[in-house]
């Protein structure tokens, strides 16, 4: 064993031991490398502490709004805003008037468009 390596023996709860095993297997690294990198990353005071990230998330593009205004719905449908407003007033477009202004669910507009 190299001189700069110190043996470390710890007992982990079963779930955390399984997580360590899986992370080492998935990352194709040894548990020693994994633990070393975690200690360096989270406990080395000479380095800035990174933000902890727990779990996983799916990201959606910011540009894909779920609720659209008349103007945004018109841009999506590639027609004039007056046409969108007229179709909404006639009850032909899926939308709701909220506080005097029309709002349209993006998914409902796309479904409406594909059904025609």
C-alpha positions in Angstrom: 0.0 0.0 0.0 1.4 3.4 -0.9 2.6 5.6 2.0 0.1 8.4 1.3 -2.9 6.1 1.7 -4.6 5.5 5.0 -6.9 2.5 5.6 -10.5 3.5 6.4 -13.0 1.1 7.8 -16.6 2.2 8.2 -19.9 0.6 8.6 -22.6 2.1 6.4 -26.3 1.6 6.6 -27.4 -1.0 4.0 -29.2 1.4 1.7 -26.2 3.8 1.6 -23.8 0.9 1.1 -25.9 -0.3 -1.9 -25.9 3.3 -3.3 -22.2 3.4 -3.0 -21.9 0.0 -4.8 -24.2 1.1 -7.6 -22.5 4.5 -8.0 -19.1 2.8 -8.3 -20.5 0.2 -10.8 -22.4 2.8 -12.9 -19.4 5.2 -12.9 -16.9 2.4 -13.5 -14.7 3.6 -10.7 -13.6 2.0 -7.4 -15.4 2.8 -4.2 -12.1 4.3 -2.9 -12.0 6.7 -5.8 -15.6 7.6 -5.2 -15.2 8.3 -1.5 -12.0 10.2 -2.1 -13.6 12.5 -4.6 -16.6 13.1 -2.3 -14.4 13.9 0.6 -12.3 16.3 -1.6 -15.5 17.9 -3.0 -17.5 18.3 0.2 -15.0 18.4 3.0 -11.9 20.0 1.7 -12.0 23.5 3.2 -9.4 24.8 0.8 -12.0 24.5 -2.0 -15.3 26.3 -2.4 -18.3 24.2 -1.3 -20.4 23.1 -4.3 -24.1 23.2 -4.1 -25.6 19.8 -3.3 -28.0 18.4 -5.8 -30.4 15.8 -4.8 -32.6 13.7 -7.1 -33.1 14.1 -10.8 -35.2 16.6 -12.8 -36.4 16.9 -16.3 -35.9 20.2 -18.0 -38.2 21.9 -20.5 -37.3 24.8 -22.7 -38.4 28.1 -21.3 -39.9 29.1 -24.6 -42.6 26.5 -24.5 -45.2 28.3 -22.3 -48.1 26.3 -21.0 -50.6 29.2 -21.1 -50.7 31.6 -24.0 -52.1 35.1 -24.6 -54.0 36.0 -27.8 -50.8 37.2 -29.4 -48.8 34.1 -28.4 -51.6 31.8 -29.6 -51.7 33.7 -32.9 -47.9 33.3 -33.3 -48.2 29.6 -32.5 -51.0 29.2 -35.1 -49.4 31.6 -37.5 -52.5 33.8 -37.9 -53.4 37.3 -36.9 -54.4 37.9 -33.3 -57.8 39.2 -34.4 -58.5 35.8 -35.9 -57.6 34.0 -32.7 -59.9 36.3 -30.7 -62.7 35.8 -33.2 -62.4 32.0 -33.0 -62.2 32.1 -29.2 -65.3 34.4 -29.0 -67.2 31.9 -31.3 -66.2 29.1 -29.0 -64.2 27.3 -31.7 -60.8 27.6 -30.0 -60.1 26.0 -26.6 -59.5 28.9 -24.2 -60.9 30.9 -21.3 -61.4 34.5 -20.6 -59.7 35.5 -17.4 -60.0 39.0 -16.1 -61.2 40.2 -19.5 -58.3 38.6 -21.4 -58.2 35.4 -23.3 -55.8 32.6 -22.2 -55.2 29.4 -24.2 -53.6 26.1 -23.0 -50.8 25.4 -25.5 -51.4 21.7 -25.5 -55.1 22.2 -26.2 -54.4 24.5 -29.1 -52.0 21.9 -30.6 -54.6 19.2 -30.1 -57.3 21.4 -31.7 -55.0 22.1 -34.6 -54.2 18.4 -35.2 -57.9 17.4 -35.0 -58.9 19.7 -37.9 
